[in-house]
Amino acid sequence: MAAILIVCLIGVPWLGAVLVWLAGDRRPGLQHSLAVLSSILTAGASLYLVFLNQSQPALAIPMGSAFGDFTFTPDGLGVFLAAVAAVVGSLAVIYSVDYMRGAAQVGRYYAMVLFFIGAMIGLVLTSNLLLMFFFWEITALTSYSLISFYNDDPKAVAGGLKALIITQLGGLGMLAGALVIYSQLGTYDLNVFLANHAQMDPLWLKIAAFGFLAAAAAKSSQFPFHTWLPDAMEAPSPISALIHAATMVNAGVYLLARFFPAFEGVPGWRTAVIIVGAVSALIAAVMTLFANDLKRVLAYSTVSQLGYMVYAVGAGGIFASQLHLMSHSVFKALLFLAAGTVIHAVGTRDLRQMGGLGRQMPLTQVVFILGALSLAGIPVMNGFWSKELILEAGLEHASLWSYLVMLFTAGLTALYTFRVVWLVFFGEPRSHLHAHDATPFMRVSLVVLACGTFTTWLLAGPFARLLGTTLPFHHFEFETTWEVVFEVLTAPATLVALAVVALGLLAWWRREHLLSLQKRLAFLQPAAESAFGFDLLNQIIVTITNALASGLRVTQTGDLNWNIFAIVTALAVILAILAVGV
């Protein structure tokens, strides 16, 4: 049964993508229906698969001695992330029925969304490194297509290209790591590698470890690749929710958590992971304070929250990292979809033109505030429990300086969260904007996600048991939700964190009395707006890549026969390299 569900989880959204495309844009009603039906069936199958979890492969496709079996293993980590991708993805599709109503090229939109969801599910369920890389690349391609969906907008096209090039650069690290593993162990099987990594030469293991770290940092928009995700905000808002909460950026965190047992002993690797996470969390939080674009605020926030997850992996808090990934997927999808409702209604993303919208959009205001409370780490909301577990893991197993950085970032998170809520929904209107509240299909997704911000933390215990019973190479301490609750509520670090969060809220509330401090910190604004100089670095990478691509255009003769010959020859060379593992 598990094998059938795995096939359905990848096949149904991909089949749905083809059917939506074939339906044609002259029948938008049929396209909406097919997309919603495909996504809901996928979500239902993913939840069913959670109960059929196992640590052994449920599906194996023989591919010969060169590549071994293409295996799919529904262990706890895989089925959890498949469910996140499918459920949040389905809510984004349902929301899109109203958001994309009347838009052009709806077929292309839904086709890419469904391909995206299927690829992410395949990525987390496969236990073959080569196949994982295949799905990894499909998520990059579909995200590029969706970010640049409005292809008559130069900013959208530039944002899509930047995302594609930066994530592809990281993908080279993953491919190098997979080839190194094969050359050392003669297998692409993930679980065989985790069981026998100690047999690898330490130098080659280190190369694989840092190659995977580069791949994860690029995919999850972490330092120093943290600039592509904010530029991806030119995509439609449901796509922003999909990328930030359900699919693309979660893949990097998943990669680090999945391979942690093999890489934790590599000298310097955990320290590097901690540095990447802590620096990403801090600088993204600072950039958020100076942003005036509603979607960019949420994008910087995503980079910062992913920094928390990466930091937790470096500190050995795998459960805390994955629990926060689940919490974040819910409240960030809610925030992006609520923000999309605001933008859809008022026609602007500029916070300086908003204000007082809560009176015209009461439901959107309520659900956005719930998501914001979770983001800020206010007690009872799901983000509170997972964030506290991350901070406790950092205090116990990471350096003190990194813990203090993450603690300070928690205060900044509360500050910028309160700021964006106030600028959008409270105070006096700063321009004449006519708004309307969420439409019916939007309401369905918003209400479901809002309920999730209250309730998903109750799954902490079952989630810990799911991971502990199906991941033999990882170690998890908790067994029940109440053990998690007790751990958080009795830890002295929780009171410290809550005090810092309260200071962040107070700083915005009493901002008129802190004008002198604001003036002293004004020098940070130019640096924050340029991503502390790394935007230039990432742009140089993009420019060099484009220049190389332009130079290679001379190889395109326009002769179909020669083009096919070149493609087949290149494919043969690549397959030969993969077969010998060099």
Summary of the structure (lengths in Angstrom):
residues: 582
radius of gyration: 23.0
end to end distance: 37.5
largest distance: 72.6
contacts: 2215
relative contact order: 0.09
helix: 78%
strand: 2%
